Structures are given as structure tokens and as C-alpha cells.
């Protein structure tokens, strides 16, 4: 029977390169975002708290608000807009 867990088939998607391993920098954790900011969902595999589903990895979203230490982000998936809750470790600011 196959495993059908939340992180299945993520071996290559969530793997870090050898020089990227280790502790996460404070600037990534303490980063603040404001409602209306555009962000990229980039999963940080070393932090399991507030991790979004792998289907949202690489998607661009808009910060809607804050909920505790996490952010509420609107991400488009097909024709729908999904509202996901993500911690700041898994977000990057979007620059054009």
C-alpha cells in the first residue's frame, strides 16, 4: 500500500543543496510583510511549522493579513483563489 502523506513525492522538490543546509538566517524568520505585498511561496524544507502544501511551491500570492505569527496569503490555483496560511520562513518578497 502506497503512502499518501502530506509530503509524499517531495524528495527532489524539497531537497536542499549541500551548501544551503544548516540553520536558517534570522533575516528570513524576522521578515515582516504588509497587506497587499506580493510574495513568492518558496518552501523552506528545514522548517516544518507553517509549511504550505507542495502544490503552492513557486506560486505568487498577495498578503491578505496576519494570523498569529503566520500570514494569510491569496494564491491563484487554476481559476480559483485559495487562501492559505503560511509562516514567513516559506515566503520571499516578489520583485519584478
C-alpha positions, -999 to 999 in steps of 0.1 A, spaced: 0 0 0 14 34 -10 19 62 14 -5 91 9 10 116 33 11 154 31 47 155 19 47 125 -5 69 127 -36 87 158 -24 122 142 -23 136 164 -52 113 194 -47 122 200 -10 158 189 -11 185 214 -3 219 216 -19 248 207 5 259 243 10 224 255 17 220 232 47 222 242 83 204 268 104 181 294 89 192 331 90 173 354 113 165 379 85 143 352 69 124 345 101 120 381 113 109 395 79 77 415 81 52 417 53 23 442 49 -12 435 34 -11 440 -3 25 429 -7 32 403 -35 52 373 -23 66 340 -37 58 308 -19 91 291 -16 90 262 9 119 260 34 122 223 40 141 226 73 111 243 90 80 222 93 58 247 111 35 268 89 46 248 58 21 251 29 12 221 6 37 214 -21 13 224 -48 18 260 -38 56 259 -42 67 287 -66 34 304 -68 29 341 -64 4 354 -39 -8 386 -22 -6 391 16 -42 395 29 -34 398 66 -16 383 96 -28 355 118 -6 349 149 30 345 136 17 334 101 4 353 71 -28 348 52 -20 347 15 -43 346 -15 -28 323 -42 -44 315 -75 -48 279 -84 -64 274 -118 -94 297 -119 -98 297 -81 -82 319 -55 -71 299 -25 -65 314 10 -35 297 26 -18 303 60 20 304 58 48 314 81 73 339 69 101 313 65 83 300 35 78 334 18 100 356 -3 93 391 -15 84 393 -52 103 417 -73 97 423 -110 
